[in-house]
Amino acid sequence: MADPLAQTFMIDKKNYPNGCFLKSIKLFFKTKSTAQDGAVKLSIVNTLNGYPTGSTLDYSIVTVPPEKINISDRKSTRLNSS
């Protein structure tokens, strides 16, 4: 069962008239699922008036299995997507 978490951000058209590329993202986890289906799925979706439209940007879906997710009490461990 999905339990989505969302964060919005804006790209300033004055500074980036052609848009931009998101090369990486850092996520920090204190705990993780030990189940095989406990993967983390990240996707970038368009929003309208601050709400997700459900329209996923091309090539923006990344799924990371639990064994590739590091956990830590400190903000020094990141999700390893490679």
PyMOL Python script that loads the backbone (N, CA, C, O; Angstrom):
from pymol import cmd

cmd.read_pdbstr("""\
ATOM      1  N   MET A   1       0.845  -1.181   0.000  1.00  0.00           N
ATOM      2  CA  MET A   1       0.000   0.000   0.000  1.00  0.00           C
ATOM      3  C   MET A   1       0.891   1.245   0.000  1.00  0.00           C
ATOM      4  O   MET A   1       1.812   1.358   0.809  1.00  0.00           O
ATOM      5  N   ALA A   2       0.618   2.140  -0.879  1.00  0.00           N
ATOM      6  CA  ALA A   2       1.430   3.355  -1.010  1.00  0.00           C
ATOM      7  C   ALA A   2       1.067   4.364   0.072  1.00  0.00           C
ATOM      8  O   ALA A   2      -0.097   4.506   0.446  1.00  0.00           O
ATOM      9  N   ASP A   3       2.072   5.052   0.559  1.00  0.00           N
ATOM     10  CA  ASP A   3       1.894   6.129   1.529  1.00  0.00           C
ATOM     11  C   ASP A   3       2.725   7.304   1.018  1.00  0.00           C
ATOM     12  O   ASP A   3       3.829   7.540   1.510  1.00  0.00           O
ATOM     13  N   PRO A   4       2.201   8.048   0.026  1.00  0.00           N
ATOM     14  CA  PRO A   4       3.023   9.069  -0.642  1.00  0.00           C
ATOM     15  C   PRO A   4       3.348  10.272   0.234  1.00  0.00           C
ATOM     16  O   PRO A   4       2.581  10.668   1.111  1.00  0.00           O
ATOM     17  N   LEU A   5       4.491  10.819  -0.038  1.00  0.00           N
ATOM     18  CA  LEU A   5       4.956  12.051   0.581  1.00  0.00           C
ATOM     19  C   LEU A   5       5.333  12.965  -0.569  1.00  0.00           C
ATOM     20  O   LEU A   5       5.972  12.522  -1.523  1.00  0.00           O
ATOM     21  N   ALA A   6       4.951  14.231  -0.496  1.00  0.00           N
ATOM     22  CA  ALA A   6       5.207  15.140  -1.614  1.00  0.00           C
ATOM     23  C   ALA A   6       5.955  16.378  -1.154  1.00  0.00           C
ATOM     24  O   ALA A   6       5.812  16.826  -0.017  1.00  0.00           O
ATOM     25  N   GLN A   7       6.749  16.916  -2.053  1.00  0.00           N
ATOM     26  CA  GLN A   7       7.451  18.181  -1.844  1.00  0.00           C
ATOM     27  C   GLN A   7       7.422  18.919  -3.171  1.00  0.00           C
ATOM     28  O   GLN A   7       7.774  18.348  -4.203  1.00  0.00           O
ATOM     29  N   THR A   8       7.010  20.171  -3.160  1.00  0.00           N
ATOM     30  CA  THR A   8       6.976  20.935  -4.402  1.00  0.00           C
ATOM     31  C   THR A   8       8.175  21.869  -4.489  1.00  0.00           C
ATOM     32  O   THR A   8       8.726  22.296  -3.475  1.00  0.00           O
ATOM     33  N   PHE A   9       8.566  22.174  -5.715  1.00  0.00           N
ATOM     34  CA  PHE A   9       9.598  23.168  -5.970  1.00  0.00           C
ATOM     35  C   PHE A   9       9.283  23.822  -7.304  1.00  0.00           C
ATOM     36  O   PHE A   9       8.592  23.243  -8.142  1.00  0.00           O
ATOM     37  N   MET A  10       9.791  25.028  -7.497  1.00  0.00           N
ATOM     38  CA  MET A  10       9.521  25.756  -8.731  1.00  0.00           C
ATOM     39  C   MET A  10      10.837  26.086  -9.421  1.00  0.00           C
ATOM     40  O   MET A  10      11.861  26.313  -8.776  1.00  0.00           O
ATOM     41  N   ILE A  11      10.783  26.108 -10.739  1.00  0.00           N
ATOM     42  CA  ILE A  11      11.921  26.518 -11.556  1.00  0.00           C
ATOM     43  C   ILE A  11      11.593  27.909 -12.106  1.00  0.00           C
ATOM     44  O   ILE A  11      10.607  28.080 -12.823  1.00  0.00           O
ATOM     45  N   ASP A  12      12.408  28.884 -11.773  1.00  0.00           N
ATOM     46  CA  ASP A  12      12.179  30.269 -12.193  1.00  0.00           C
ATOM     47  C   ASP A  12      12.420  30.413 -13.696  1.00  0.00           C
ATOM     48  O   ASP A  12      13.541  30.218 -14.166  1.00  0.00           O
ATOM     49  N   LYS A  13      11.374  30.752 -14.447  1.00  0.00           N
ATOM     50  CA  LYS A  13      11.482  30.864 -15.912  1.00  0.00           C
ATOM     51  C   LYS A  13      12.393  32.011 -16.329  1.00  0.00           C
ATOM     52  O   LYS A  13      12.943  31.981 -17.430  1.00  0.00           O
ATOM     53  N   LYS A  14      12.567  33.024 -15.479  1.00  0.00           N
ATOM     54  CA  LYS A  14      13.482  34.118 -15.814  1.00  0.00           C
ATOM     55  C   LYS A  14      14.926  33.634 -15.826  1.00  0.00           C
ATOM     56  O   LYS A  14      15.700  33.989 -16.715  1.00  0.00           O
ATOM     57  N   ASN A  15      15.281  32.828 -14.844  1.00  0.00           N
ATOM     58  CA  ASN A  15      16.649  32.310 -14.755  1.00  0.00           C
ATOM     59  C   ASN A  15      16.868  31.076 -15.631  1.00  0.00           C
ATOM     60  O   ASN A  15      17.980  30.833 -16.098  1.00  0.00           O
ATOM     61  N   TYR A  16      15.809  30.302 -15.853  1.00  0.00           N
ATOM     62  CA  TYR A  16      15.908  29.057 -16.620  1.00  0.00           C
ATOM     63  C   TYR A  16      14.787  29.015 -17.664  1.00  0.00           C
ATOM     64  O   TYR A  16      13.846  28.235 -17.514  1.00  0.00           O
ATOM     65  N   PRO A  17      14.866  29.828 -18.706  1.00  0.00           N
ATOM     66  CA  PRO A  17      13.774  29.893 -19.683  1.00  0.00           C
ATOM     67  C   PRO A  17      13.518  28.569 -20.407  1.00  0.00           C
ATOM     68  O   PRO A  17      12.410  28.337 -20.891  1.00  0.00           O
ATOM     69  N   ASN A  18      14.522  27.707 -20.486  1.00  0.00           N
ATOM     70  CA  ASN A  18      14.370  26.413 -21.148  1.00  0.00           C
ATOM     71  C   ASN A  18      14.198  25.265 -20.161  1.00  0.00           C
ATOM     72  O   ASN A  18      14.259  24.099 -20.550  1.00  0.00           O
ATOM     73  N   GLY A  19      13.985  25.582 -18.900  1.00  0.00           N
ATOM     74  CA  GLY A  19      13.876  24.554 -17.880  1.00  0.00           C
ATOM     75  C   GLY A  19      15.249  24.148 -17.377  1.00  0.00           C
ATOM     76  O   GLY A  19      16.231  24.849 -17.621  1.00  0.00           O
ATOM     77  N   CYS A  20      15.328  23.033 -16.685  1.00  0.00           N
ATOM     78  CA  CYS A  20      16.617  22.559 -16.170  1.00  0.00           C
ATOM     79  C   CYS A  20      16.551  21.042 -15.987  1.00  0.00           C
ATOM     80  O   CYS A  20      15.495  20.426 -16.130  1.00  0.00           O
ATOM     81  N   PHE A  21      17.701  20.460 -15.669  1.00  0.00           N
ATOM     82  CA  PHE A  21      17.804  19.036 -15.411  1.00  0.00           C
ATOM     83  C   PHE A  21      18.031  18.816 -13.926  1.00  0.00           C
ATOM     84  O   PHE A  21      18.848  19.501 -13.310  1.00  0.00           O
ATOM     85  N   LEU A  22      17.317  17.874 -13.355  1.00  0.00           N
ATOM     86  CA  LEU A  22      17.519  17.460 -11.974  1.00  0.00           C
ATOM     87  C   LEU A  22      18.460  16.263 -12.024  1.00  0.00           C
ATOM     88  O   LEU A  22      18.066  15.180 -12.456  1.00  0.00           O
ATOM     89  N   LYS A  23      19.712  16.456 -11.578  1.00  0.00           N
ATOM     90  CA  LYS A  23      20.723  15.397 -11.688  1.00  0.00           C
ATOM     91  C   LYS A  23      20.733  14.456 -10.502  1.00  0.00           C
ATOM     92  O   LYS A  23      21.057  13.277 -10.648  1.00  0.00           O
ATOM     93  N   SER A  24      20.382  14.962  -9.323  1.00  0.00           N
ATOM     94  CA  SER A  24      20.422  14.102  -8.144  1.00  0.00           C
ATOM     95  C   SER A  24      19.499  14.665  -7.065  1.00  0.00           C
ATOM     96  O   SER A  24      19.051  15.810  -7.130  1.00  0.00           O
ATOM     97  N   ILE A  25      19.238  13.833  -6.091  1.00  0.00           N
ATOM     98  CA  ILE A  25      18.434  14.229  -4.942  1.00  0.00           C
ATOM     99  C   ILE A  25      18.952  13.465  -3.736  1.00  0.00           C
ATOM    100  O   ILE A  25      19.330  12.299  -3.849  1.00  0.00           O
ATOM    101  N   LYS A  26      18.971  14.113  -2.592  1.00  0.00           N
ATOM    102  CA  LYS A  26      19.395  13.449  -1.361  1.00  0.00           C
ATOM    103  C   LYS A  26      18.176  13.198  -0.491  1.00  0.00           C
ATOM    104  O   LYS A  26      17.389  14.104  -0.219  1.00  0.00           O
ATOM    105  N   LEU A  27      18.035  11.956  -0.062  1.00  0.00           N
ATOM    106  CA  LEU A  27      16.970  11.566   0.844  1.00  0.00           C
ATOM    107  C   LEU A  27      17.602  10.914   2.061  1.00  0.00           C
ATOM    108  O   LEU A  27      18.572  10.165   1.938  1.00  0.00           O
ATOM    109  N   PHE A  28      17.061  11.194   3.218  1.00  0.00           N
ATOM    110  CA  PHE A  28      17.599  10.651   4.455  1.00  0.00           C
ATOM    111  C   PHE A  28      16.543   9.798   5.139  1.00  0.00           C
ATOM    112  O   PHE A  28      15.384  10.198   5.251  1.00  0.00           O
ATOM    113  N   PHE A  29      16.956   8.604   5.600  1.00  0.00           N
ATOM    114  CA  PHE A  29      16.035   7.652   6.212  1.00  0.00           C
ATOM    115  C   PHE A  29      16.529   7.268   7.597  1.00  0.00           C
ATOM    116  O   PHE A  29      17.702   6.940   7.779  1.00  0.00           O
ATOM    117  N   LYS A  30      15.636   7.311   8.565  1.00  0.00           N
ATOM    118  CA  LYS A  30      15.964   6.855   9.911  1.00  0.00           C
ATOM    119  C   LYS A  30      15.640   5.365  10.052  1.00  0.00           C
ATOM    120  O   LYS A  30      16.322   4.641  10.778  1.00  0.00           O
ATOM    121  N   THR A  31      14.595   4.915   9.353  1.00  0.00           N
ATOM    122  CA  THR A  31      14.222   3.501   9.336  1.00  0.00           C
ATOM    123  C   THR A  31      13.876   3.115   7.903  1.00  0.00           C
ATOM    124  O   THR A  31      13.724   3.969   7.030  1.00  0.00           O
ATOM    125  N   LYS A  32      13.755   1.818   7.685  1.00  0.00           N
ATOM    126  CA  LYS A  32      13.333   1.326   6.373  1.00  0.00           C
ATOM    127  C   LYS A  32      12.606   0.008   6.548  1.00  0.00           C
ATOM    128  O   LYS A  32      12.716  -0.654   7.580  1.00  0.00           O
ATOM    129  N   SER A  33      11.865  -0.355   5.524  1.00  0.00           N
ATOM    130  CA  SER A  33      11.143  -1.614   5.530  1.00  0.00           C
ATOM    131  C   SER A  33      12.113  -2.756   5.276  1.00  0.00           C
ATOM    132  O   SER A  33      13.072  -2.611   4.518  1.00  0.00           O
ATOM    133  N   THR A  34      11.860  -3.881   5.907  1.00  0.00           N
ATOM    134  CA  THR A  34      12.680  -5.071   5.645  1.00  0.00           C
ATOM    135  C   THR A  34      11.983  -5.997   4.660  1.00  0.00           C
ATOM    136  O   THR A  34      12.555  -7.005   4.245  1.00  0.00           O
ATOM    137  N   ALA A  35      10.757  -5.666   4.284  1.00  0.00           N
ATOM    138  CA  ALA A  35      10.011  -6.474   3.321  1.00  0.00           C
ATOM    139  C   ALA A  35      10.565  -6.272   1.917  1.00  0.00           C
ATOM    140  O   ALA A  35      11.086  -5.204   1.596  1.00  0.00           O
ATOM    141  N   GLN A  36      10.452  -7.299   1.086  1.00  0.00           N
ATOM    142  CA  GLN A  36      10.929  -7.194  -0.287  1.00  0.00           C
ATOM    143  C   GLN A  36      10.190  -6.118  -1.066  1.00  0.00           C
ATOM    144  O   GLN A  36      10.747  -5.514  -1.983  1.00  0.00           O
ATOM    145  N   ASP A  37       8.941  -5.878  -0.703  1.00  0.00           N
ATOM    146  CA  ASP A  37       8.161  -4.855  -1.403  1.00  0.00           C
ATOM    147  C   ASP A  37       8.302  -3.485  -0.743  1.00  0.00           C
ATOM    148  O   ASP A  37       7.480  -2.599  -0.977  1.00  0.00           O
ATOM    149  N   GLY A  38       9.334  -3.305   0.078  1.00  0.00           N
ATOM    150  CA  GLY A  38       9.562  -2.051   0.794  1.00  0.00           C
ATOM    151  C   GLY A  38      10.437  -1.071   0.034  1.00  0.00           C
ATOM    152  O   GLY A  38      11.123  -0.251   0.644  1.00  0.00           O
ATOM    153  N   ALA A  39      10.423  -1.146  -1.271  1.00  0.00           N
ATOM    154  CA  ALA A  39      11.237  -0.245  -2.097  1.00  0.00           C
ATOM    155  C   ALA A  39      10.721   1.189  -1.987  1.00  0.00           C
ATOM    156  O   ALA A  39       9.550   1.422  -1.689  1.00  0.00           O
ATOM    157  N   VAL A  40      11.606   2.128  -2.228  1.00  0.00           N
ATOM    158  CA  VAL A  40      11.234   3.541  -2.289  1.00  0.00           C
ATOM    159  C   VAL A  40      11.102   3.917  -3.760  1.00  0.00           C
ATOM    160  O   VAL A  40      12.005   3.676  -4.561  1.00  0.00           O
ATOM    161  N   LYS A  41       9.972   4.507  -4.097  1.00  0.00           N
ATOM    162  CA  LYS A  41       9.723   4.935  -5.475  1.00  0.00           C
ATOM    163  C   LYS A  41       9.643   6.454  -5.484  1.00  0.00           C
ATOM    164  O   LYS A  41       8.853   7.052  -4.754  1.00  0.00           O
ATOM    165  N   LEU A  42      10.469   7.065  -6.316  1.00  0.00           N
ATOM    166  CA  LEU A  42      10.517   8.516  -6.447  1.00  0.00           C
ATOM    167  C   LEU A  42      10.102   8.878  -7.862  1.00  0.00           C
ATOM    168  O   LEU A  42      10.579   8.276  -8.824  1.00  0.00           O
ATOM    169  N   SER A  43       9.220   9.854  -7.992  1.00  0.00           N
ATOM    170  CA  SER A  43       8.845  10.332  -9.325  1.00  0.00           C
ATOM    171  C   SER A  43       8.609  11.834  -9.261  1.00  0.00           C
ATOM    172  O   SER A  43       8.233  12.379  -8.223  1.00  0.00           O
ATOM    173  N   ILE A  44       8.835  12.480 -10.379  1.00  0.00           N
ATOM    174  CA  ILE A  44       8.600  13.911 -10.503  1.00  0.00           C
ATOM    175  C   ILE A  44       7.303  14.077 -11.289  1.00  0.00           C
ATOM    176  O   ILE A  44       7.182  13.577 -12.408  1.00  0.00           O
ATOM    177  N   VAL A  45       6.336  14.778 -10.704  1.00  0.00           N
ATOM    178  CA  VAL A  45       5.045  14.982 -11.363  1.00  0.00           C
ATOM    179  C   VAL A  45       4.742  16.468 -11.465  1.00  0.00           C
ATOM    180  O   VAL A  45       5.201  17.271 -10.652  1.00  0.00           O
ATOM    181  N   ASN A  46       3.971  16.811 -12.466  1.00  0.00           N
ATOM    182  CA  ASN A  46       3.514  18.196 -12.607  1.00  0.00           C
ATOM    183  C   ASN A  46       2.507  18.515 -11.514  1.00  0.00           C
ATOM    184  O   ASN A  46       1.849  17.620 -10.983  1.00  0.00           O
ATOM    185  N   THR A  47       2.391  19.791 -11.184  1.00  0.00           N
ATOM    186  CA  THR A  47       1.385  20.237 -10.239  1.00  0.00           C
ATOM    187  C   THR A  47       0.539  21.326 -10.878  1.00  0.00           C
ATOM    188  O   THR A  47       0.962  21.988 -11.826  1.00  0.00           O
ATOM    189  N   LEU A  48      -0.644  21.499 -10.351  1.00  0.00           N
ATOM    190  CA  LEU A  48      -1.546  22.561 -10.773  1.00  0.00           C
ATOM    191  C   LEU A  48      -2.150  23.147  -9.506  1.00  0.00           C
ATOM    192  O   LEU A  48      -2.824  22.449  -8.748  1.00  0.00           O
ATOM    193  N   ASN A  49      -1.905  24.434  -9.283  1.00  0.00           N
ATOM    194  CA  ASN A  49      -2.374  25.097  -8.064  1.00  0.00           C
ATOM    195  C   ASN A  49      -1.867  24.403  -6.799  1.00  0.00           C
ATOM    196  O   ASN A  49      -2.554  24.374  -5.778  1.00  0.00           O
ATOM    197  N   GLY A  50      -0.657  23.846  -6.877  1.00  0.00           N
ATOM    198  CA  GLY A  50      -0.041  23.205  -5.715  1.00  0.00           C
ATOM    199  C   GLY A  50      -0.411  21.757  -5.496  1.00  0.00           C
ATOM    200  O   GLY A  50       0.059  21.145  -4.537  1.00  0.00           O
ATOM    201  N   TYR A  51      -1.238  21.188  -6.356  1.00  0.00           N
ATOM    202  CA  TYR A  51      -1.659  19.794  -6.213  1.00  0.00           C
ATOM    203  C   TYR A  51      -1.102  18.950  -7.356  1.00  0.00           C
ATOM    204  O   TYR A  51      -1.067  19.408  -8.498  1.00  0.00           O
ATOM    205  N   PRO A  52      -0.664  17.721  -7.063  1.00  0.00           N
ATOM    206  CA  PRO A  52      -0.157  16.843  -8.129  1.00  0.00           C
ATOM    207  C   PRO A  52      -1.232  16.552  -9.162  1.00  0.00           C
ATOM    208  O   PRO A  52      -2.383  16.284  -8.818  1.00  0.00           O
ATOM    209  N   THR A  53      -0.843  16.607 -10.439  1.00  0.00           N
ATOM    210  CA  THR A  53      -1.793  16.321 -11.516  1.00  0.00           C
ATOM    211  C   THR A  53      -1.817  14.843 -11.861  1.00  0.00           C
ATOM    212  O   THR A  53      -2.754  14.373 -12.507  1.00  0.00           O
ATOM    213  N   GLY A  54      -0.801  14.106 -11.438  1.00  0.00           N
ATOM    214  CA  GLY A  54      -0.694  12.703 -11.810  1.00  0.00           C
ATOM    215  C   GLY A  54       0.093  12.515 -13.094  1.00  0.00           C
ATOM    216  O   GLY A  54       0.352  11.386 -13.509  1.00  0.00           O
ATOM    217  N   SER A  55       0.476  13.622 -13.724  1.00  0.00           N
ATOM    218  CA  SER A  55       1.254  13.571 -14.960  1.00  0.00           C
ATOM    219  C   SER A  55       2.742  13.485 -14.613  1.00  0.00           C
ATOM    220  O   SER A  55       3.344  14.475 -14.197  1.00  0.00           O
ATOM    221  N   THR A  56       3.325  12.308 -14.786  1.00  0.00           N
ATOM    222  CA  THR A  56       4.731  12.074 -14.440  1.00  0.00           C
ATOM    223  C   THR A  56       5.635  12.535 -15.570  1.00  0.00           C
ATOM    224  O   THR A  56       5.369  12.252 -16.738  1.00  0.00           O
ATOM    225  N   LEU A  57       6.698  13.240 -15.228  1.00  0.00           N
ATOM    226  CA  LEU A  57       7.665  13.674 -16.238  1.00  0.00           C
ATOM    227  C   LEU A  57       8.403  12.462 -16.791  1.00  0.00           C
ATOM    228  O   LEU A  57       8.690  11.513 -16.061  1.00  0.00           O
ATOM    229  N   ASP A  58       8.708  12.499 -18.083  1.00  0.00           N
ATOM    230  CA  ASP A  58       9.430  11.401 -18.724  1.00  0.00           C
ATOM    231  C   ASP A  58      10.743  11.114 -18.003  1.00  0.00           C
ATOM    232  O   ASP A  58      11.463  12.033 -17.615  1.00  0.00           O
ATOM    233  N   TYR A  59      11.040   9.848 -17.831  1.00  0.00           N
ATOM    234  CA  TYR A  59      12.299   9.362 -17.249  1.00  0.00           C
ATOM    235  C   TYR A  59      12.507   9.815 -15.799  1.00  0.00           C
ATOM    236  O   TYR A  59      13.646   9.866 -15.337  1.00  0.00           O
ATOM    237  N   SER A  60      11.443  10.143 -15.079  1.00  0.00           N
ATOM    238  CA  SER A  60      11.624  10.666 -13.720  1.00  0.00           C
ATOM    239  C   SER A  60      11.321   9.642 -12.636  1.00  0.00           C
ATOM    240  O   SER A  60      11.421   9.967 -11.452  1.00  0.00           O
ATOM    241  N   ILE A  61      10.960   8.436 -12.993  1.00  0.00           N
ATOM    242  CA  ILE A  61      10.627   7.433 -11.980  1.00  0.00           C
ATOM    243  C   ILE A  61      11.866   6.617 -11.630  1.00  0.00           C
ATOM    244  O   ILE A  61      12.513   6.038 -12.503  1.00  0.00           O
ATOM    245  N   VAL A  62      12.185   6.583 -10.342  1.00  0.00           N
ATOM    246  CA  VAL A  62      13.316   5.796  -9.841  1.00  0.00           C
ATOM    247  C   VAL A  62      12.796   4.936  -8.692  1.00  0.00           C
ATOM    248  O   VAL A  62      12.130   5.441  -7.788  1.00  0.00           O
ATOM    249  N   THR A  63      13.096   3.652  -8.725  1.00  0.00           N
ATOM    250  CA  THR A  63      12.717   2.748  -7.650  1.00  0.00           C
ATOM    251  C   THR A  63      13.987   2.155  -7.051  1.00  0.00           C
ATOM    252  O   THR A  63      14.834   1.619  -7.765  1.00  0.00           O
ATOM    253  N   VAL A  64      14.106   2.258  -5.731  1.00  0.00           N
ATOM    254  CA  VAL A  64      15.297   1.763  -5.033  1.00  0.00           C
ATOM    255  C   VAL A  64      14.869   0.683  -4.041  1.00  0.00           C
ATOM    256  O   VAL A  64      14.043   0.940  -3.165  1.00  0.00           O
ATOM    257  N   PRO A  65      15.426  -0.529  -4.172  1.00  0.00           N
ATOM    258  CA  PRO A  65      15.062  -1.615  -3.259  1.00  0.00           C
ATOM    259  C   PRO A  65      15.609  -1.362  -1.849  1.00  0.00           C
ATOM    260  O   PRO A  65      16.580  -0.624  -1.682  1.00  0.00           O
ATOM    261  N   PRO A  66      14.988  -1.969  -0.841  1.00  0.00           N
ATOM    262  CA  PRO A  66      15.391  -1.722   0.550  1.00  0.00           C
ATOM    263  C   PRO A  66      16.877  -1.987   0.827  1.00  0.00           C
ATOM    264  O   PRO A  66      17.491  -1.293   1.637  1.00  0.00           O
ATOM    265  N   GLU A  67      17.451  -2.993   0.151  1.00  0.00           N
ATOM    266  CA  GLU A  67      18.861  -3.318   0.431  1.00  0.00           C
ATOM    267  C   GLU A  67      19.821  -2.223  -0.037  1.00  0.00           C
ATOM    268  O   GLU A  67      20.987  -2.228   0.360  1.00  0.00           O
ATOM    269  N   LYS A  68      19.365  -1.294  -0.861  1.00  0.00           N
ATOM    270  CA  LYS A  68      20.209  -0.190  -1.324  1.00  0.00           C
ATOM    271  C   LYS A  68      19.965   1.094  -0.531  1.00  0.00           C
ATOM    272  O   LYS A  68      20.566   2.127  -0.826  1.00  0.00           O
ATOM    273  N   ILE A  69      19.091   1.035   0.469  1.00  0.00           N
ATOM    274  CA  ILE A  69      18.765   2.218   1.267  1.00  0.00           C
ATOM    275  C   ILE A  69      19.531   2.155   2.579  1.00  0.00           C
ATOM    276  O   ILE A  69      19.384   1.208   3.352  1.00  0.00           O
ATOM    277  N   ASN A  70      20.342   3.160   2.820  1.00  0.00           N
ATOM    278  CA  ASN A  70      21.079   3.268   4.070  1.00  0.00           C
ATOM    279  C   ASN A  70      20.239   4.034   5.079  1.00  0.00           C
ATOM    280  O   ASN A  70      19.494   4.944   4.716  1.00  0.00           O
ATOM    281  N   ILE A  71      20.363   3.661   6.349  1.00  0.00           N
ATOM    282  CA  ILE A  71      19.660   4.383   7.398  1.00  0.00           C
ATOM    283  C   ILE A  71      20.659   4.966   8.379  1.00  0.00           C
ATOM    284  O   ILE A  71      21.763   4.448   8.550  1.00  0.00           O
ATOM    285  N   SER A  72      20.251   6.060   9.024  1.00  0.00           N
ATOM    286  CA  SER A  72      21.132   6.725   9.971  1.00  0.00           C
ATOM    287  C   SER A  72      20.325   7.671  10.832  1.00  0.00           C
ATOM    288  O   SER A  72      19.289   8.182  10.404  1.00  0.00           O
ATOM    289  N   ASP A  73      20.795   7.904  12.042  1.00  0.00           N
ATOM    290  CA  ASP A  73      20.199   8.925  12.907  1.00  0.00           C
ATOM    291  C   ASP A  73      20.703  10.310  12.530  1.00  0.00           C
ATOM    292  O   ASP A  73      20.128  11.315  12.948  1.00  0.00           O
ATOM    293  N   ARG A  74      21.771  10.370  11.744  1.00  0.00           N
ATOM    294  CA  ARG A  74      22.361  11.651  11.332  1.00  0.00           C
ATOM    295  C   ARG A  74      22.045  11.918   9.875  1.00  0.00           C
ATOM    296  O   ARG A  74      21.714  10.993   9.132  1.00  0.00           O
ATOM    297  N   LYS A  75      22.142  13.172   9.457  1.00  0.00           N
ATOM    298  CA  LYS A  75      21.902  13.545   8.062  1.00  0.00           C
ATOM    299  C   LYS A  75      23.176  13.402   7.249  1.00  0.00           C
ATOM    300  O   LYS A  75      23.594  14.354   6.590  1.00  0.00           O
ATOM    301  N   SER A  76      23.795  12.244   7.281  1.00  0.00           N
ATOM    302  CA  SER A  76      25.032  12.057   6.523  1.00  0.00           C
ATOM    303  C   SER A  76      24.958  10.838   5.622  1.00  0.00           C
ATOM    304  O   SER A  76      25.911  10.564   4.893  1.00  0.00           O
ATOM    305  N   THR A  77      23.878  10.110   5.646  1.00  0.00           N
ATOM    306  CA  THR A  77      23.735   8.917   4.824  1.00  0.00           C
ATOM    307  C   THR A  77      22.680   9.179   3.770  1.00  0.00           C
ATOM    308  O   THR A  77      21.605   9.691   4.085  1.00  0.00           O
ATOM    309  N   ARG A  78      22.969   8.836   2.522  1.00  0.00           N
ATOM    310  CA  ARG A  78      22.024   9.136   1.453  1.00  0.00           C
ATOM    311  C   ARG A  78      21.567   7.874   0.758  1.00  0.00           C
ATOM    312  O   ARG A  78      22.172   6.813   0.907  1.00  0.00           O
ATOM    313  N   LEU A  79      20.494   7.997  -0.003  1.00  0.00           N
ATOM    314  CA  LEU A  79      19.960   6.908  -0.793  1.00  0.00           C
ATOM    315  C   LEU A  79      20.939   6.636  -1.929  1.00  0.00           C
ATOM    316  O   LEU A  79      21.371   7.564  -2.613  1.00  0.00           O
ATOM    317  N   ASN A  80      21.287   5.379  -2.130  1.00  0.00           N
ATOM    318  CA  ASN A  80      22.221   5.008  -3.196  1.00  0.00           C
ATOM    319  C   ASN A  80      21.432   4.481  -4.377  1.00  0.00           C
ATOM    320  O   ASN A  80      20.934   3.356  -4.343  1.00  0.00           O
ATOM    321  N   SER A  81      21.315   5.288  -5.423  1.00  0.00           N
ATOM    322  CA  SER A  81      20.525   4.856  -6.574  1.00  0.00           C
ATOM    323  C   SER A  81      21.367   4.172  -7.632  1.00  0.00           C
ATOM    324  O   SER A  81      20.824   3.722  -8.641  1.00  0.00           O
ATOM    325  N   SER A  82      22.671   4.077  -7.439  1.00  0.00           N
ATOM    326  CA  SER A  82      23.504   3.419  -8.452  1.00  0.00           C
ATOM    327  C   SER A  82      23.795   1.984  -8.084  1.00  0.00           C
ATOM    328  O   SER A  82      24.483   1.283  -8.827  1.00  0.00           O
TER     329      SER A  82
END
""", "prot")
cmd.dss("prot")
cmd.show_as("cartoon", "prot")
cmd.util.cbc("prot")
cmd.orient("prot")
